[in-house]
C-alpha cells in the first residue's frame, strides 16, 4: 500500500510517512475491499479487466495512469455469480493472473469457444468429447449421491463450470474452496481474502425478497451476519451432521463437500431466473412450453437450488433462524435479491472496511448496461425496519433513473464521501460501472461462448473502465483513487485532506442531485477507437444450456 499510494501522485501528501507514522496502529490505516458483480461471462471478463488493472504482477500495471498494486493493497475480494467465476478462476488456480488465464496455450484456462452445453474443446488438460463430458458430469455427481448425499442441478452446473474455470484434469473434482487457505500467499496475508455470496431461499420459491438471509463463503467458513441465523461453520467440514452449532460425539467429520465448482455454482445458480424470464424470451412457443414444463418439474422437485444437506445450521438459533428445523440448507444465486454487487460481506461493521471498489457488470437496462440497481437494493436493505440489516449502514444513493440521467452509470462515482453524514460506520463506495470504452461489452448474461478476440476485447474494455483508459480520460484518476482509499483514514487520524483530494472529491463524489424523470433508452457507443474482433456469429446462449441441464437432471448417463 505504501508503494501504491506513493505512485498515484497525491500532491502535498507523503504516503510513506503516513504509513510509517501509523504502522503500529493498523486500525488507523486504510482497509480496502473489492467487489465484482454478477452477470455471467460478461461479469467474469469485465471484472477480469478490473482485476488485471489492479494487479501489480501485470505488465506495465505500475506505469503512469495505471492502478497496479491496488489488488495487493486490498484485504477482501468478493465475487457473486459471474463474479464468483472470476474469483474462483484466480484463487482456485493458485492466485493466478488474468494474463495466464487468457494465454493461448495448453496451460491457459479461459477457453470459452465451447459452451458448457458442449463441454471443453479437446486439447490441453481437457480431452473429452461432448458425450464423454456428459458422462463425466454424471459420474462425478452420482459419486456424491452414492456417498449418501442429496444432489441438485447445481452439482452438475458446478462440475460444468469447473471444466472451464479450473486448470486441472476433469475440472479438478477434488479441488475444494477451503483448500485456498493452504496457499502460502493466503496464509501470510499477501493476497486478499476471497468471499463468495449466495442467498437463502425455501424450496419452491422463485422470488427472493430483499430481506432474505445472505450467506457468504470464505476459505474458512460458511455463514451469515444476518440476525436470522448469525453464525458460521468450518467450511472444510460441510457435510458433517452439525446440531445446535456443534458436532455430536457420535458423528464423524466429513471433508470434501465444499467442492470448488459446487461453491461457485451455488453463487451462480440462475435456474430461478430461467423460470422467471422464460415467458419473455423470443424462442418458439412449442419449445418455450416444453422448457417451462421441464423447469417447473425441476422446481416442484426442489432441485432448482444448491442443497447443503445435512443442514450445517440445524437446531441453531431456533428462535430466529428460518432453517433451524430443516434437514437441508437451500441456497441460490447471490444476485436474486437484486444486490448483484457482493457488498454485503464488506459493509459488516466487524470488518471495518474503509473503501469498496464496486465493479458493476449488471444488465439492468434494456441493452444490458448497469443503472445502479444493485446499489439501490443494498441501500434500501440498510434501511429495513425488520432488523435484517443488523447494524450495517450504507451511503445514500439516488434512484436508477437518476443514475442514467446524470451519467452516473457511465463513469466512476464516489458515494458516502461525508463520513459524518451517515447513520453509522460505512465504507466509501467507488462505483465502477461497465461502460463501452473500446468494445460494446454489454453481451447477454446468458451468452455461453466467446471466441478469443471477443473474450480479450471485453477484458481490455474492463481494464479501461477501471483505469479510465489508463488515465487518458482523466489524468487525475489514479490520484483520485488514492484519495478515495485514504478518505476514512484521514478522517480517523485527523489528518488534513490534501488539496488535490478535495479536487477529486468535488469531481467524483455524488453531490445529492436527483433527476428521477424516465430517461430515454440508454444505448451508448464506444468512447474510444473500438478494438477489432472476429464475428460472434457462432455464439450460443442460454436456452441450449437449459436443455442440457434438464437432460442432466434426469440423471440418464450418456453413451460415448
N, C-alpha and C positions, 0 to 999 in steps of 0.2 A: 504494500500500500504506500509506503514511503516513496518508492521509486515512481509508482504510477502518479501520485499527486505531484511529485516533482516534475514529471514530464508534461503535464497538462497546462503548465504555464499560468498559474494563478498569480498575477502580478501583485506585488506587495505582500505576499504570504510565503513564509518559509516552511514548507511542508516537513522537511527533515527535522527542524527544530520543534515543530508542533508535535510530531510523533515521539520524538525523544523526550520532550518535557512531560509527556503523559504516558510514557511507556510502562510505568509502574501502576497505572490505573486503567486497566483495559476498558472499563465501563465509560471512560471519557472519550475513547477512540470510536471512529465510525464503524457501524455494523451493517454490512451490505447483504441484501438479498436480491436474487434474480428470479423472475417468474416468467415461464414461457407457456402461452395459452394452448388450448386445443384447436383442432381444425384439420385433422388428418395429415396427409403428407405435406400439404401447404404449410401447416404449422411446424412440422418437423424441419422442413427445409428453410423456411423463413427464419425460424428460431435458430436453425443451424448457422445461418449467416450472421446473426447477432452473436452467437456463441463464438464463432470464428473471429469476429471483430474484437471480442473481449479477451481473447486467449493470447497471452504473451508468447506462446510457442509458435504461433503462425508467422510466416514470413512477412516482414515489413509492418507487423502489427504495432510496433513502437515508433514508427515514423510519424512526423508531424501530421496532425489531423486524424490519427488512428487512436484506438482505445485499448490496445493490448495491455493486459495486466489487471484490468478490472475484474476479470474472472478469478484470477488468483488472489485478489483482494477480498472476494466475497466469502461470506460464511455459509450461505444457503443457496441452493439451486433447485427450484421447484418446477415440476412439469405436470401437465394434465392432458389426458387423451393424446392427441398428436404430439404435444409437448412431452408426454411421457416416453414416446418413442425416441425422441431426441435424447432425453435424459438417460434412458436405458442404453441406447447406442453408444453413448460416451462412457458411462460408468461401468456397465457390464463388460465392456471391451477394454478394461484396464485403463480407464480415463484416457481414451484415445483422442485424436484431434479430428476436426471436420475434414481437413485435407486428407488424412488417412482413410476416412470413411468414403471419400469421393474418388480416390485414386483408381484409375482404370487398370487394375491388375488383379491377380488371383487372391490377393490378401485384402482387397477392399471389401466393404460391406454393403454400401447402399447401391445395389444393383436393382433398380426399380423398373426395368423394362418389362419384366413379367409381373403380373398382379398376383395377389395372394390366391386368387382363383386358379391360377395356372401353376403356381409353385416356382421356385427359383430356376433361373437359367442354368443349364449344365455347365460345368467348368468350375475351377477353384475347389472350395470345400463342399459345395452343394452339387451333387452329381445325379440327382433323381430326375426321372421324367415325371409327368403330371400324375400318372397312376401310382407310381411309387411314392410320390409326395403325399397323395391322399392316404395311402396305406400307412405311411409313417405317422401322420397325424392321428389316424385311428389307433394304431398300435400304442402310441405314447399315452393317449388319453385312456384307452382301455386298460393299460397297465395301472393307472391310478384307480380306476374303478375296481379292478381285480384286487387291489390292496385294501378295499373296503371303504373307499371314499366316494361320496357323491360327485358327479361331474355335471358340467353345464356347457353351453355353447362357448362360453368364454375360455374353457380349456382348449378347445380346438382353435379358437381365434388367437389365443396366446401362443400356441405352438406355431401357427402360420406366421404370426408376426416375427417370431424368433428366427425363422428361416431368412428373413430379410434384415434383421437388426442385430443378430448375434454372430460374431465371427468364429463359428465352431461347426463341426460336422453335425448335420441334422439340427442345426439351430441350437445346439447346446442344451439338450433336455435335462442335464444335471446341473445347469447353472442356476444359482439362487440369488435373490435380491440381497439376502443377508450376507452373502459372500463378499459384497462390496466393502464391508467393514474390515476385510482382511487385507485390502490394498494398503501398501506401505504409505502411499501418499495420503490416504484417508486417515490412517491411524496417527500419522504425525501432524495432521491438521493443515497440510499444504494445499488441499483441494476442498471445495465446498461440500457440505452435506447434501446429498440428493434427496428430494422429497417428492413423492407422487400423491395425488389426491383422488379420492373416489367418494361418491355419495351413497348413503344407505337408503334402501327402499324395501318395502314389503313386497313379497311375491304377488304378482297380479296387477300391481300398479304400473301405469305407463306415464304418469305425470309426476314430476318431482317438485315438491313445494320448496319455497325459499327458505323455510326453517327446517329442512331435512338435516340430519346429522351428517357432518362432513368428516370423513376419516382420512388419515394420512399414513403413508408408508415411508419409513426411513430404513437404512440398513440395519437398524437395531430393533425397531418396534413397529407395530400396527396399533393405531388407536386414534382417539379424538379428544380435543379440548372442550368440545361442546358439553353442556351440563347434562344432557340426556344420558350419556354413558360416562364421559370424563374418566378415561382410563386407557392404559396401553398394555400390550402383551409382547413378550420377546418374539420377534419375527421368525427367528430360526426354529422356534418350537410350535409354529402354527401346525394344526392337525392333531395336536395333543388335546386331551379332554379336560380342559380347564373347567373349574366350577367355582364360582364366587371369587374369581381372581387368583386362584391357586390350583396347582395340580395335585389331586388327591394321591395319597400314598400308594394306592393300589393301581394307579395308572402309569403308563410308560411315556417317556418323552418321544415325540415324533419329530423327525427332521426331514427336510427336503420338500415340504409342502409349498414353500414360497418360491416356486419356480419363477425365474425372472420373466419369462414370457407371460405367465399367468398374471403376475403383478402388473405388467404393462397392459395386458389385455383387460384387466379389471378397470383400470383408469380410462380405458378407451372402448368400453363395451357400448357400442352405438345401436344396439338392437331396438331399444325403445324408440330411438329416433327413426329407424326404418318403419316401425309400426305407425308412428305419428305422421310421417311425411309421405307415406306410400300413396295416399289418395291425391296428393298434389303433384305427382310426377306425370310425365307425358308418355309413359310406357303404354302399350296396347292394353285395352280393358281386360282382355282374356288373361294376359299374363299378370296384370295387376290383381285380378280376383284370385288367381292361383297363389300368388305371393302373399296376399292378405290372409288367405285361409291357412297357408303354411305357417306364417308368422304368428297368427292368432293361436294356432295349436301349440306352438312353442311357448307362447306366453301363458296359456292355460296350464301347461305342464310346469310352470315356474322355472323354465330353463333359459329365459332371456336375461339372466343375471350371472354374476360371478358368485358362486356359492362357496362360502367358507364354513365347512361342516367337518367336525363339530365346531359350534359357535364358541370362539375364544372368550366371549363375554357372557357366557351362560351363567345365570344366577348372580350377575354382578350389577350392583346399584339397582336393585329391584324396584325401588320407589320411583325412579326416573327413567330408566332405560326402556325403550320400546322393544328391545331384543332380549331382555333378560330371561324370558321363558321360552325362547325359540332355540331349537337344536341347530339352526344354521343362521349365520350372518350373511345377508344378501347385499351385495354392493354393485354399483353400476358406474357408468361414465361420470367422471367428476364435473363435467360441464352441464349436466342436465338440470341443475338448479339455476342456470344462466350465469353462474360465476365461472366463466370459461377461462379466466386467468387464475392460476392457483395462488391467490393472495392469502387465503385463509390461514395456512400454516405460518405465514410470515408476519401477520399482524397480531399474533398472540403476545400478550404483554410479557410473558416469561422469556421470550426470545429477544426482546429489546432491539429489534431491527430498526435502524435509522432511516434507511432509504431502500426502496424496491424499484428495480428496473423491470417494468412490466411490458413484456413484448407481446403484443396482441395481434394474432393472425386469425381472429374470428371472422366468420362470414355473416355479419349482421345485416348487411344491406342486400338489395336485390341482386347486386353484382358481386357479392362475396367479399366485401370490404368491411372492416370493423367500424362501429359507430359509438363505442363506449359502453355498450350494453353490459359488459362484464363488470366494469367499474360501478355502474349504476346499481347492479344487483348486489355487489358487496357493500356498497354504501347503504342501501336500503336494509340489508340484513343487520348492519351495525345499529340501526335504529329500532329494530324489532322489540316490541314491548313484552314478548313472552320470556325473555331472558336467554334465548338461544345464543345471542352474541357473547355472553359470558365475559363481559368486561372489555371486549375488543372495541376499539374506536377506529374510524376511517375518515379520511378527509372528505369534505363536502365536494360533490361533483355535480355538474349540470345534467339535464336530460339529454337523450340521444339526439333529438333534433338540434339542440344547441351545439353538440359535438360537430355535427355536419355543417351547420350554418356558419359557425365560427372557424371552421377548418381545423378543429382540434383533433380530427381523425386523419390529418394529412401530415402532421409533423409532431415531434416530441412536445409534451406539455407536462409541467410540474403541478401536482395537486398537494395541498397541505403545506404550503410554504410558510405560513404563520403558525408555528407550533403552539403559541399561546392562545390561538383561537380554535382549540379543539376540545372535544368533550372528554378526552383522556389521551394518554400517550399513543401516538400514531406515527408510523413512518411517513416520510415524504415519498410520494409516488411519482416516478419518472415514467410517464406513459409513452410507449414507443409503438405506434400503430403501423401495421403493414400498409405500405403506400408504394405506388409504382415510380421508381426512380429510373431503372433501366429495363424493366420487364413487367408485364402485366401478370403479377403473381397471384391474382385472385382466382386461382383454379378451384374447382369444386372440392369440398371436403371428401366427396365420395369418388373422386378420380383415384384409380388404384395403380396406375402405371405411368412412368415417365421415362423418356429416353434421356441419355446423359446430358444433352445440351439443355433440355428443359429443366432438369434437376439442377444443373450448375447455374442456370440463369436465376432461378428462384433463390438459391443460396447467395449468389452475388448481389441480387437486389436486397436481400435481407441484411447483408453486410453494409450496403449503402444506407438502408433505413436506420441502422444502429449508429452509424458514424456521420450521418448527413453527408453521404458521398465523400467520406474522408475529409470532412471539413470544407469541401468546396461550396456547399450551400451556405454554410455559416462557419467561417474560420474560427469563431469563438466557441463552437460547440464543445470540443474537448475540455476547455476551461470550465464551461458551464456544468459539464458532467462532474468535474472535480468539486465545484461549488455545491452541487446537489448532495454529493457524498458527505461533505463537511458540514452541511447546514445544521443538523441537530447537534453535532459535536461542538460546533462553535457556540451554539446556544447554551449547552450544558456547562461549558468551561468559561463562559463569559468572555470569549474572545471576540474582538472587533471583527465584524464582517468586512472583508476586503471590498474596495470599491468595484472591482471587476465582477465580484459575485453579486453585488447589488444590481449591476447592469444585467447580469444573467437572469436574476430573479424577476426583474422588470420585463425582460423579454419572454421568458418561458413560463412563468407562473400564471395560472388561470386567475384572472382578476375579478371573477364573480359575475361577469357579464352573461346574460341569458338571452337567447333568441329561440323561442320554442315553436315558431311557425314551422309548418310542414315544409321541408326542403324539397327541391327538385331532385329527381333520381341522381344518385352520386355515381358518375361514370367517368373517372379521371383518365388522363393519358399519361404516358411516361414523361417525367420532367427532365430527363437527360437523354442522351443518344441511346436508343434501345440496343440491347445485345441481340445478336442474330442466333436463332435456334432453328433446328430442323423441325419438320412438321410434327404436330401432335395427333395426326390423324388416327393412329392406332391405339390411342389411349382408351383403356377400359374403365368402366365406372361401376357404381355400387350395385345395380340390380344383379350383375353376374356374381358378385360376392354374396348377396343374399341367397341366391340359388345354391351356391357352394355350401353355405352354412346350413341351409335347410337340408341338403343332401347328407352332409356330415352328421347333422343332428339325428338323422335316422339311424346312425351307427351301423351302417352297412359297409363292410370292407370293400374297397375297390380292387380289381384284379389288374395285374401288370399287363 
